[in-house]
């Protein structure tokens, strides 16, 4: 990789994580994402139109500045007809500028909208690549609160990028336009000291450059902490948002445990962390305001003071003086764009850092996991699933050969099509890891697993995923909503004990909130009746269900005698109904971690 990139996250403190990427590399990453996005054409068309409007606005602004001389000269001469004529000229110029401003505002908004569309869709597409989201979640702090990065950070980055780029282009065009005007006006500035007279070519231009440069240097010195503080603030805000969402999602459990006070303390801790970084940010912003506001007030008199020698010596009329002041202000405004936008630029850089770090973590995440020991996956012979010396590690570690966990007591197992199997073990064994290993999501361990074709096997987790939308969409997930016929859906719901939901099949609701845990698991069994897979692997899905619901779910399974079923867990109902072949899991002791080579303190956990 290039020298400006260190392809490893670095953790600074406890709550900041990212990649050591240069600003130029980050811009290249985002430009590459934009160039390959579907909105590229629309953004380029809008950008071209924006530049045309900005050029027209700059030309009209130059005309307005030239209008100052005859207008103020007519006031000096007390020329009433000339005064009214200049007002008519002003009305035309101002009307044109107003129209151009409105058109530019619309182009600005549309450009920001399409920029956000392209960025958000790109991040979501990268995030929901096969297995990436799950692997990212196990990659340490970079995988915390991905919703914040794809929603709020993407919105801020799209809007701020659009606003800052348009502002920079507009300021550059105004600078080029008015430097020529100001240079020409400066040619009439003649300074008289006693018997000596002299002129300074471009006197007003150099004065404007010096004034803006001094403001830029001071702003850089005073405001350089803003980038880090803004990044910290976005991180803390994301943690607070997650804490509030997590508490809201688990209010029944919190209330039942009388844990409101405890949860209030946790949330208040996150609030305090947000407020602390905001206080530091506020102080840095106040210090920057001393510079930006101070120079802003000085600009009221500075151009008059700079041009005063030429005016009082008779080298300028009052109208030319005001024209010079207007041109000085335009040049100064263009030059001071960086000063005026130092705070927004700091926020933009902080947001760019968060978004590019997130995208970098996703795009550099390979399909293969680089662990010292891994389970070997292969496609088994038709109609079989094989387990050969399977061992599951309880945690991830690149260096330690064995991290505790468990293994299958039966060293060589072949499960044939149509069999019913139960895999059980000690209570202290995390059987969910075996479920993840069979679904190729937890490769940590050893041995070989031979799986049937992916299209023939369905994995049923303990808690079924209920996406937002209609119940029809939830039943068809992950297929399109119109995949199954109404008669088949009605029959599946009836068999799964959910006949009361048939009338609400096309109702949009938060079904994960409206249905209790047993009903949500029943949704998963109803999907089984629709999919009719050849192989099914269950993850303790019957444990904890009410007896009536267990009986109903067993009727569902009994209606699928052709399916091979592997039940991970222990269910008396499953044992009684199928008299399955039982396999056993036994725990393993972890090797002492002292034997493992020391890891760098900033090294991340490997992604799954």
Secondary structure, 3 states (H helix, E strand, C coil): CCCCEEEEEEEECCCEEEEEECHHHHHHHHHHHHHCCCCHHHHHHHHHHHHHHHHHHHHHHHHHHHHHHHHHHHHHHCCHHHHHHHHHHHHHHHHHHHHHHHHHHHHHHHHHHHHHHHHHHHHHHHHCCCCHHHHHHCCCHHHCCHHHHHHHHHHHHHHHHHHHHHHHHHHHHHHHHHHHHHHHHHCCCCEEECCEEECCCCHHHHHHHHHHHHHHHHHHHHHCCHHHHHHHHHHHHHHHHHHHHHHHHCHHHHHHCCCHHHHHHHHHHHHHHHHHHHHHHHHHHHHHHHHHHHHHHHHHHHHHHHHHHHHHCCCCCHHHHHHHHHHHHHHHHHHCHHHHCHHHHHHHHHHHHHHHHHHHHHHCCCCCCCCCCECEEEECCCCEEEEEEEEECCCCCCCCCCCCCEEECCCEEEEECCCEEEEEECCCCCCHHHHHHHCCCCCEEEEEEEECCHHHEEEECCCCCCCCEEHHHHHHCCCCHHHCCHHHHHHHHHHCCCHHHHHHCCCEECHHHHCCHHHHHHHHHHHHHHHCCCEEEEECCCCCCCHHHHHHHHHHHHCCCCCEEEEECCCHHHHHHHCCEEEEEEECCCCCHHHCCCCCCCCCCCCC
